[in-house]
Amino acid sequence: MLNIRRSNNILLCSLFFLTALISSNVWCNTDRFIIVGSGMAGAMEAYHAFLDAKKNNQSLCITMYEQNKSLGDTTVSNIAPSLTPDEILSVVPRGQELVKKIQILFSEPGGIRVDDVRGIQGTRATEQFQQQAQLYSMDEVGHNQRTQCLLELGKMSMDMWQKLYEDADAELKEILKSSNFNACYEPTTKGPRSLCNGYRIDLIYNVSNAKARALSMKQDYESLGYNQCALLTPDQVTALDPFLADFCNAHSTKNNGQLEWNHDAIALWRPGGCLDAQVFLPKLYAYLTKHMGTYTNAQGKIENRFQIKFGTKITGLDFAHTNNGQTIISQLHAQNGQTVNLVDQHGATSQCVFCPGESVGTMKNLGLQEPAYAGFAGASLMFTIDIPKSKMLSCAKFRHCMEVHQEGVVLAWQARFRDNKIFIAVAGTKAFYSDRKPNKNEDFAKNRNLLQLNMVNDVLPEFISWALERDTKGQTLTERDLSILEDKGIVTRWAGTRAVVYDGFPTLGCVYTQDHNKIANARCTTHLGSGGVSFAPAAIAISRSAFDKQDNINSFAQTVLRYADSTRSV
Ligand SMILES: Cc1cc2nc3c(=O)[nH]c(=O)nc-3n(C[C@H](O)[C@H](O)[C@H](O)COP(=O)(O)OP(=O)(O)OC[C@H]3O[C@@H](n4cnc5c(N)ncnc54)[C@H](O)[C@@H]3O)c2cc1C
């Protein structure tokens, strides 16, 4: 008997006639793949499914369901993704630290509280998250093991991004290049340092004992096998990147003819890359549409094998049991009334992967298990600045890929000469938002965007001076300056979410009903926190292996899958 049950636990019906149709091993024999969520996790799921189908000569169709109306609304289109092996660490403060930080306003040192948004404090989602995070913090050994595992996963993902580029055809290589793709890797040749060759400059300033911070980062990267890290002098920074001369002069003092960093500033040569996902994502989807081709559907209509259905929020699932006892998802229901059948009239069952990212709580709302979750808000600022004619030539070489650190703030930073203008994108900062979605007009985003504007002015005062049409070097910029830039269309402000669970580990692999039945035709790849772009390739690889035979999964993947299990709790 095939029982079909809707996820809100109402028993709908028993469909005897489908029983015989559903094949017994539903994971292996699909040629239709459904992805919920079109962010970076969804994108990497789609690309790897496409590669597999190509290798196996399989005629695959991929359909993505995305609640947003366009890709421009998706998180990665609004940030400046840095690619690093440790990007995912440290979003969730530990135990008592979490309790303490939640009491401190986001704009105070170490604070993450927001006061102007309802539905954050005292809700069930917040209580569950805090309770689990506190219990988890008592397991120091377990936490250290997970942190080490995440660093190794990060290293694996950096290698996979690099391989993705090396194995790409000429068209995809060009897409990556135009998306400011810089891989993070250990250069194979020893020679003078050069930018955009696996390593980059990170700036640290207004941080007491900046040198100790940089040395501790250096130690972490060396433990992962990145051996070319070094502290850079102001003169070395300027020689590598003349566009940083203003910053170096402002944060150093001349001693015996040489510039020396002030005690609260330093620069670190470290492994790191970046990707402009605002450019990359639409181009990757266009590439998949083109290369996967078309087919003729049952009604005789020609359809693309790769499709994204925008404005389609999945809000319900029907579960069914096959005659050999497996539980499957038989239908997805969308808010707009659309129904997606995962079992066709011949009994072929489609596979489905949930990549809901920022929408924490989606799996739980769909009737699947989800560990205690929360969103940590972040803000971004993007500039497009006209270049005076006389400066056009010198700006053509401008290209930044770095992170800029202040006390309690790390900004992922990409900037470059793009379409004859200066393009600068910075993203970072943090506040606890539970399961609420942040909005750019709330206090957090307004305040952090102003901080970001000032940090950009600290590093690149010449460009901000062009934008504000006055000399801004050494000045503290105000809310009014920010709104002038916004009104002129020079700056775009944005606030969004990092999706996490209580232990800061992603959730990957098998999904389960609330009554603990493993679903045979669905997985998840989600909760990638602050590192979803960096970690997407490795997270997808591990998530995809969840249905492999145990003997075929290496011990590292087994460990990751155990930590990442969607039924976990402390
Ligand atoms: C300020 C900030 C800075 C960051 N900087 C970096 C960085 O430098 N490097 C880095 O690696 N990462 C960074 N991140 C993290 C990164 O953006 C995320 O980890 C990544 O976007 C997660 O990708 P995802 O595909 O899992 O989720 P998302 O990007 O959130 O995408 C999920 C998609 O699923 C859709 N969706 C959800 N539920 C449904 C549903 N029920 N039906 C249909 N569609 C649905 C959503 O609309 C969304 O488009 C940053 C994040 C922030 C907020």
The ligand as a Gaussian input file, in Angstrom:
#p B3LYP/6-31G(d) Opt

LIG

0 1
 C       26.729000      39.759000       4.629000
 C       27.152000      38.392000       4.199000
 C       28.449000      38.184000       3.753000
 C       28.840000      36.923000       3.331000
 N       30.114000      36.735000       2.856000
 C       30.490000      35.523000       2.411000
 C       31.794000      35.319000       1.875000
 O       32.602000      36.230000       1.814000
 N       32.131000      34.073000       1.442000
 C       31.268000      33.016000       1.501000
 O       31.657000      31.918000       1.115000
 N       30.025000      33.183000       1.992000
 C       29.607000      34.402000       2.443000
 N       28.363000      34.580000       2.964000
 C       27.499000      33.418000       3.130000
 C       26.811000      33.021000       1.859000
 O       26.167000      34.126000       1.292000
 C       25.795000      31.947000       2.178000
 O       26.389000      30.921000       2.919000
 C       25.265000      31.378000       0.878000
 O       24.571000      32.389000       0.194000
 C       24.362000      30.194000       1.148000
 O       23.953000      29.706000      -0.100000
 P       22.691000      28.790000      -0.181000
 O       22.476000      28.480000      -1.601000
 O       22.822000      27.687000       0.804000
 O       21.518000      29.699000       0.396000
 P       20.883000      31.049000      -0.128000
 O       21.884000      31.896000      -0.798000
 O       20.149000      31.614000       1.015000
 O       19.872000      30.560000      -1.233000
 C       18.731000      29.799000      -0.884000
 C       17.634000      30.111000      -1.877000
 O       16.530000      29.253000      -1.601000
 C       15.347000      29.985000      -1.767000
 N       14.298000      29.325000      -0.977000
 C       14.286000      29.148000       0.359000
 N       13.178000      28.486000       0.747000
 C       12.471000      28.231000      -0.387000
 C       11.232000      27.590000      -0.634000
 N       10.501000      27.070000       0.358000
 N       10.803000      27.510000      -1.917000
 C       11.519000      28.042000      -2.934000
 N       12.694000      28.680000      -2.750000
 C       13.175000      28.771000      -1.494000
 C       15.706000      31.367000      -1.245000
 O       14.840000      32.351000      -1.767000
 C       17.134000      31.538000      -1.711000
 O       17.225000      32.196000      -2.950000
 C       27.922000      35.837000       3.385000
 C       26.621000      36.052000       3.814000
 C       26.225000      37.318000       4.223000
 C       24.799000      37.518000       4.669000

